Amino acid sequence: MFKTSRISYGGTAAIVTSTALISGLNAADTTKAVIVSALLIAALADNLTDALSVHIFQESEELDQKDAFTGTMTNFVTRLLLCISFVPLVMLFPHSHAAIAAIVWGGLLLAMLTYLVARQRNLNPLLEVVKHLLVASAVIVASMLIGRWIGAVLT
């Protein structure tokens, strides 16, 4: 059975990672090519290793092979598509606006996925959305601070 939580697990991580990458690399004053490269590398390498970790966990829990494979593929494809959805933002928007566009896009996606899972689990959707957006904001701010620091030290 397909569950929203399968999409949310992979999706929320990919959204926050992509938004933080764009914000941090933008703060380091990197080029669009570097940011797009980082997004595509994360879309493949990070997401594939995460999907593999989920698959190994599911096998250790003795989940049915078909269900484990479906969960792994759902996780990977969801994360891949969400990461790739940030690439047009970087390419289309001026460099100075790409991070803002990514934060808005990421926030909307994160809020939507969080809302769906909260409803499925009979939790307060507003409270869950606020909690997830606060955590994502902390990650984004930390990434921007690291980017500014790296940009100042290495340039």
Sequence and secondary structure as in RCSB ss.txt:
>XXXX:A:sequence
MFKTSRISYGGTAAIVTSTALISGLNAADTTKAVIVSALLIAALADNLTDALSVHIFQESEELDQKDAFTGTMTN
FVTRLLLCISFVPLVMLFPHSHAAIAAIVWGGLLLAMLTYLVARQRNLNPLLEVVKHLLVASAVIVASMLIGRWI
GAVLT
>XXXX:A:secstr
   HHHHHHHHHHHHHHHHHHHHHHHHTT  HHHHHHHHHHIIIIIHHHHHHHHHHHHHHTT  HHHHHHHHHHH
HHHHHHHHHTTHHHHHHS HHHHHHHHHHHHHHHHHHHHHHHHHHTT  HHHHHHHHHHHHHHHHHHHHHHHHHH
HHHH 
